[in-house]
């Protein structure tokens, strides 16, 4: 009797689940961030990342996780994560929506799987996976259907392109340092470096005293972004990147638009239309195609009476 291994081994679920949860939290930030539209950009983000850094330090200490001090070129990689994935990304999103509908920025960011599927494996010293390369455009197409398209101008396109590059850099720049620092170390160092950068921008371009005018709801939104979307989501995301690689993890960014659409409904927004439901189905199909590992037949070979293995009982491995 021949049996096969499950399409998704339990180990694969354990590796991918943190990334799915992390991207769901990132998607939820779209709804929460609406409360901060009229708040000081750099000041609020500086407080957000400073609070997240303190929380990460405390959690690492409680979990007895050693956070190693960066050395040499590691400072450049970690500083790049902070500058691009934290500082520039937030600027691109906020400034971009002034020139383009939010859907335009979201669709650009949803194209990240294509970049990660190609560049990520190269940074890891591997060839891009054919399975991931075929699935990435499917995930992007589904995300486009979920978010739709919108009006924009030349500046909006430029900000959208910057947001895409920064989102990809958030993962790609972590690849060289994840082996030594792990998810905890990369998250901690990137967040406190980002907090310092944003604090400097606050002093240069804003009035720190403006933070005193924030309403209770805005502080609550900033707190949610600090705890769930930064501290928790960063740890979950980098854990999956370290476990499965940047290429496969990049496909999970397609979860964020789904979470954003669902969050909008839960907060009183309109129920998604047919195109959105179709987009969700396309994203799920793309994720299933790209993340499903190759199947392998695991049945033990049976010997006939002469002690030889029969042809029907040989173990075959699917390509």
N, C-alpha and C positions, 0 to 999 in steps of 0.2 A: 504493500500500500504506500502510495507516494503522498507526501504532505509538503506544503510550501510555507515559508515564513510569512508573517503578516506584512502587508504593504508598508505599514508604518510601525517599526519596532518601538517598544516602550522607551528605549534609550533616545530615539529620535524625538519622541514627544517631549521628553524631559528637556532636551536641548533647545527645542523650538518654542516651547510654551513661554519661557521668560520673554523672548523677543516679541511674541504675539501680544502679551500683556503690556509690554513697554510701548509698542506702537499704538495700542488701544488708548493708553494714557496720553500719548502725544496727540492723537486725534481728538481726545476730549478737551485739549487745551484751546482748540479753535473757538468753542462756545464760551469757555471761561475768559478768554482774552478780550472778548467784547467789552467787558467791564472796565478795561484799562485803556480804552481808545483815547480818552482825554487826559490820561495820567502822564507824568513826566517819563519819557521813554527810558533814558539811561538810568535814572535814579531808581525806578521801580525794579528794573532788571538787576541792578547792582544789589539791591536789598534781597531780591529773590535768590540770586546765586550765593550771596554771603550766608543767608539762612540755610540754604541747601548744603553748603560746604561744612558749616558747623554740625548739621545733622549727620552728614556722612562721616565726619571725624568721630562723632559720638558713637554711631552705630558700628564703625570699624573697631573702635576700642572695646565696645561691649561684646562684639563677636570675636575679639582677640585676633583680628586680621592685621597682619603687619603691612603698613603702608610704606613702601620703600621710597627713599629720597631719589628723585631723578638725577641722572648724571649725563654729562656730555651732550650728545645730540638729542637725548630724550627730552631735554628742555624745549628744543625746537618743535618736536612732534607734539608735545603736550600743549605748548603755547599756540601752535597752529590750530589744534582742536578748539581751544578756548576762543581764539580770535575769529575763526571762521564759523565753527558750528554753534557758538554761543553768541558772540557779539555781532558779527556781520550778518548772520542769519536773521536775528531779531530785527536789525535795522532794515534789511532787505524786505522783510515781510511787512513791517509797519509802513515804510516809505512806499513800498510797492502798491499797497491797497489804495494809496492816494492817487495813483495813476491808472490802476487796473482793478477790475472786479476781483474779489477774493478767489473766485474760481480759477482765474488765470494763474495766480501764484500757486494755488493748490495743485493744478495740473502740472505745472513745471516741476514742483517738488515730487510729484508722483512718478516722474520719469527717472528717479534715482535708481531703481533696480537695473536699468540698462547700464548705467555707469558702473555700479558696483559689480554687476555680473562680469564686466570686462576687466576693469582695473583691479578690483579686489583680489582675484586669484593671482594676477601677475605680481602684486606686492607680496603675496604669500608664497611666491615661487612655484605656482602651478599654472596649468593651462585653464582657460575659462571652460566651465562645464557646458557641454552642448545642451543638456537638459535645462540648465538655468538660462542660457542664452535664448532658447526658444520660448521659455515661459515668461521672461521679463517683459517683452512687448505685450503679452496678453494681460499681465497685471497692470501695465501702464494704460492700456486701452480701457480696461475696466474702471480704473481710477478716473480716467477722463469722463467716462459716462456717469460716474457717481457725482463728480464735482461740476460737470458741465463745462462750457466755455463761456467766455465773457468779453466785454469790451475792454480795450486797452489802447495805449499809445506807445510811442517808441521808448519812452522812459519806463513805462510799465513792463515792457518786454525785457529791458535791461535789468530791472530789479528782479524779475522772475528768473532770469538766467543766473543772477548772482545767488538767489535763494537756492536754486538747484545745485550750483557748485558748492555752496556752503553745507548743504545737507549731505552731499556725497562726501565732502571732506571730513565731516564729523565722524564717519565710519572709517574711511580710508586712512586718515592720518593716525588712527589708533592701532592699525595693524602692526606696525613695527614695535610698539611698546606694550602690547597686550601680553606677550609671552612672559615678560619679566614682571610687569606690574599687575596684571590681571584686571578684572572688571572693577574691583574696589580701587586700586591705585589710579587707574586712568580716570575714573569718575571723580575721585577726590581732587586730584591735581588739576584736571581740566576746569572743574567748577570754581576752585578758589582763584585760579589764574583769571578766569573770566570775570569773577567778582571784582578783582583788582582793576582790570582793564575798564570795566564799566564804571567803577567808582571814579577813575581818572577822567573818563568822558563826562561824567556828571559834573565834576568840578569845572571842567573846561567849557561846557556848552549849556549847562542848566544851573538852576539854583537849588542846592540841596534842601533849602528850607521849604521848597514847594511840596516836598513829601508830606509836610504837615497838613496839607489840604486834602489828602486822600480820604475818601469816605470808607465806612466800615466794610461795605461790599467790595471795594477795591482792595483793601487789605486782605480780605478773605480770599479773593481771587489770586492775589500775589502769594499768599500762603499755600494755596492748592498747587500753584505752579512750582513753588519751591520744593514742597514735600513729594507730591505725586509725580509731576511731570519732569522734575529735575532729579532729585535724589533717588527715588524709587525707579523711575523709568530708565535712567542712565545705567544703573546697576543691572537691571534686567536685560537691557539691550546689549551691553558689552559682554555679558555672560554668554549670550547666544552667538555673538560675533566670534568670540574666542572658541566656542564649541563647534560651530558648523562652518565658519569662514564667512568673509564679507560677501561673497557672491550669493550664497544661498540665503544668508540673513537679509540681504537687500530686498529679496522678494517680499519679505514681511512688511515693508513699508506700505504695501498695498492695503494693510489692515487699517492704517490711520484714516483714510477717507471714509471707510465704512464706519469707524467709530465716530468720526465727525458728523456724518449723516445721522447716525443713531442718536448721538447726543443732542442734536438739534431738535429731534422729535421729542425726546424726554423733557426738554426744557420749554416745550410749548410750541415748537416750530411746526411747519406743515409736514404732513406725511409724504414721503418720497414718491415721485411719480414713476411710471413704467420704465423710463430710461435709467433711473437710479437703481431700481430693482435688477434690471438687466446688467447694469455695471457691477453690482454686487456679485451676481452669479458669475460674471466673467472673471472678476478678481479671485473668487474662490477656486474657479477652475484653473486659473494660472498658478495659484499657490499650490494646489494639489499636484499639478503636473511638474512644477519645478522642485518641490520639496520631497516628493516621494522617492525614496531610495530604490536602487535597482533590486529587483527581487532575486532571491536565490532559493533554489530547491534544497531543502534540508533533510530530506528523507534518507534514512540509512539504506545502504544497498543490501539487497537480499541475495543470498547465495543459493544456487540450485543444489540438487543432490550431489553433484560432482564437485561442489565447492567453488564453482566459478560464478561470477556475477553475470546475471542476464542483462540483455540489452535494455529491457524495459525498466530495470531497476537502477540504472546508472544515474548518478546525480548530475543534473544539468543546471548551469547558471545562466540566467537571462542576461542579455546585454543591456 
